[in-house]
């Protein structure tokens, strides 16, 4: 793991694979960490260079500063682009789950020229509603992530998966409880404010959508609405899977991703704006 200071805050990331290979950037869901990609990485690395990172106050990334104001999708997209610049890539493939998919939508809306492709999973143009996220943010501030993890984590995985492997739920409850309460709360408030409806059409980014039939947070109907916003982007719903397919069915997830990425273009040289 490595660290980069971005806008005054330390961000934890991993940059793996041969420098000459096309870059794939992976963005994790709210309350989790870049570890959600661990079982996918061995299947990607023979063909791609891979960049993963921890969102503010998640994993080993520094918490959002107390005086930093609200978090925005634009701020998270800038973070992703700063890491891509550290990798020296011109253009890149982006993969994001849940709030990671929100980062992807921001990149499509404002930085489409940088994207070779986008895979958005278990996300939506709008996720839930403002009241839901404001309520959760308030509860996190008063109760703490550790206390709420037992309520939230079981929604990430299908009941069948948890029954077969109870340690999966227990382990992610521990991980979630280690996160920064205030950063999580501000990300909740960001989700409550965010709606990409009407902002994604005509961007000419090769895009696919994935969802889970058992996903309660972003059910298939939410993905169908997003697909329409993205000019009828192809959508696959994986049966028996909930909110985090890279953890529940990593081999199937990686197979789908590799098939989608295969015909994409090779990156071209790019000069940072400061050097132009």
Steps between C-alpha positions, in 0.01 A plus 500: 500500500614852423386848602452826312413839647206643306365843592670475839371154591682165492339246266585129509524323166644198320648510150562148374611346173730582211526869411453431127154346547172697478388641835183387679385712796279332762282697748347325802158533671412714801612349832741255338860531377711427194522143633170427321711452185750251645344188347461671160858626471668169408274472196557859385873543553626280215334741253462833682672735739263555794451798731287474814461748786318563828233770518525774767506355852487144363777241525835678531393832344494808721164628621335794328619816681259643756516839330490351149130555439277246331640229275392518135519257208729754331745482793507120483550512123794740548647250744470221244657715227789599726574132557475431125751778440731342758471180295600696188198384300341694219159337495363219712222253560287572807310251715292616797253333734230691691653836600791396277249502216403854598865599451482333162193700402680822594790398276262423213321833546808722531806306381373270227810564288714321760295179500562195282197335657282502813353204686249615762366241741228510763452873476253756366461849360342562840536250785223505757384847599620796702294415807644148516860621478452794738354261755787257462758778528341616825494149642864439408600817681304406812542120507824436308580265214591209726154504656324528162708242314278212610206670331676612180745223409243218456340707221821479297480123445231250411346301785624178340858632494490607866347170608773309318777720642402696815860621536450713188247716684700502824822602328346789310322618816841531665641684198206739478523575872857621454396773256477869583146588609503859375642415156235233457228742610613763249505240224142408596402866470671514162290207378188675620586806290615316188288435193650451154166493323532685168881533528631179342353478151711550190840466671617225264666292771482125453300398807351189654289455813488209743259437785383228735157341518518506882630856533281701738698825479508531120242251368476409132245776435757760612753360253239497223437870557874570487535296180239726336695808614809351335340469157382142559832365625503120529389371840551157654331395824689218673261253662543422869739790560444807716697827515867402455553250216880532511485337845212257449587372151850629417569251220172580323558871554852484357389290204233756412743788539771340288253426221383860504848653506660274241432702182571839658763734363858537618570821701668790324749748638358778715660810651368631836325840472777668701754402233304612193 
